[in-house]
Amino acid sequence: MSDVTDVTDVAQDQLRSFVERIERLEEEKKTIADDIKDVYAEAKGNGFDTKVLRKVISLRKQDVNERQEQEAILDLYLQALGMAPSLSDA
């Protein structure tokens, strides 16, 4: 019976450890998110368009080929909707 209790105690300790680590990381994530929000507010205060800035950050995360593929598809869709000049107009 003592072996079962030992195993249960170990499992409880592991579970508690995981929960506490996750809670700590969630708090760090919140702090970082607040810091990022502050940087965007600072950029906005200096006249930068934060919507565009967020798009730039998103694009920089992408692989060059992935970005080019998305841009090509976007151009195709815009042309199909008459929202961009067609290739023959260029």
C-alpha positions, 0 to 999 in steps of 0.5 A: 500500500505504501508503494501506491501512496508514494506513486500518488504523492509523486504524481501529485507533486508532478501535477502541482509542478506543471500547474505552477510552471504554466501559471508562471509562464502565463503571467510572463506572457501577460507581462510581455503582451502588456510590454508589446502593447506599450511599444505599439502605443509609443509607435502610435504616439510617434505618428506610426500607423499601428495597423500597418506596423502589425502587418509588417511584423506579421510579414517579417515572420513569414518565409520569403517564398510563403510571403511571395505566394500569399502576395501573388494570390492576393493580387489574383483575388484583387484582380478578379474582383476588379480592385487592382489593375490587370496585368494587361493594363500595366 
